[in-house]
Amino acid sequence: SLLKSDVKSRLIKEMKCDFHECYGASEVGIVSNLSPETSLKKLHTVGKAVLGVEIEIVDDKRSPVAIGEIGEIACKSTMRFSRYYNNEQATRQSMEDGFFYTGDMGCLDEDGYLIFSGRKKEIIITGGTNVYPMDIEEVLNSHPKVKECAVVGVEDKRLGEAVIAFIISPEGEVLSSRELQRYCLHRLADFQQPLAYVFVDDFPRTELGKVIKRKLADQCYGQDMTEELRTILETS
């Protein structure tokens, strides 16, 4: 899980120790490190490539993209695994020319720091535009009445996918969709705005506590999420 910038800042101030944040994967070990020397200046990143690791950001054709452009994170590492057990196809698909393709999305800034944007399979394509759930979740989580949120894409007749936000509020708090709509209006781009807010007591999770977004999206299966919006447009 990714630490939010404000959480990193508090940890650094309160713990008063050499704080490191690392990004990595089981297949390649640690890929990047946000070191104490630069952590306060680069809180929005997960650090620079560690010794023995080369990071590339690539497009869908696995060609390198420009600095600051979001693509898939690929890395070459001396700690790279040899193969997936009994799964030659997955091994071939994930590795090419010594690089492991993580399935994570991100970009490199002008100083070579890695900015993590989320899992490739979680990208929402709405109206032909890529939307990264983490960007929306960061805004929603900053609302004082939101305890936790999860943003997913749901199949939609008009947009291809509709952005839906699932919300958990602290016990005793009363929160409405209208209040969240107003909150997001000037904090998110038009294409990032959730079309629906679903309030729940908890999320389906793995044994390690990670939210299973696929199960959340399944709750909206078969629903026409833009029906109300289309009705407004057609009658205006």
Order of alpha helices (4+ residues) and beta strands (2+ residues): alpha-beta-beta-beta-beta-beta-alpha-beta-beta-beta-beta-beta-alpha-beta-beta-alpha-beta-alpha-alpha
